[in-house]
Amino acid sequence: QKEVEQNSGPLSVPEGAIASLNCTYSDRGSQSFFWYRQYSGKSPELIMFIYSNGDKEDGRFTAQLNKASQYVSLLIRDSQPSDSATYLCAVRKNSGYSTLTFGKGTMLLVSP
Amino acid sequence: DTEVTQTPKHLVMGMTNKKSLKCEQHMGHRAMYWYKQKAKKPPELMFVYSYEKLSINESVPSRFSPECPNSSLLNLHLHALQPEDSALYLCASSQVEDSLVYGYTFGSGTRLTVV
């Protein structure tokens, strides 16, 4: 079982819809969870992080964490064509500088 | 300053060349990282420096040689690379302190092509 799993997509949604991106992880010791957005040919950009069960909202983005199910998701409301990118889920086992393990990423395509 | 600056942005080198990638941050981060990313793949960890000391080497071939001269700078020295080493090389930095909230700040990357 891979440590961090994401559906590679592409996930296609129309403009204005809600995009739902999912991620599962295998290590129950994982403590912090991050969502990065990466445009083609560019570097990853941190969008959200979450470490407590439940929802965390920031603008159009909501991160959801369920540690019992080992599941983290990212919802993007009112999706825009500019949201079209690959979204990387990253998991950190411990606090401090312990390294992030990345999923393969989900490509999101938002059509006008 | 909330940026990680990488130079050069693009690099083409021959298999017999020696070149270096540079990374600089002024956010006071004491952990710095080199990642390699191939097309349509996630970033793969290569090296981690913590307080200017190499703490993780993910079994990277010796043709890649990292160096951390001070708390703001990270270099990756390249020698005798192979075409399959062509990739986007990403530098990142983060806090070291015991906290759940610190993710990485990535630089814009160096697109390396080995010919």
Interface residues (C-beta under 8 A of the other chain):
Chain A: Q31 S32 F34 Y36 G41 K42 S43 P44 E45 L46 F49 Y51 L88 A90 R92 S95 G96 Y97 T99 L100 F102 G103 K104 G105
Chain B: R30 A31 Y33 K41 P42 P43 L45 V48 S50 I56 L88 L90 S94 Q95 V96 E97 D98 S99 L100 V101 Y102 G103 Y104 T105 F106 G107 S108 G109 R111
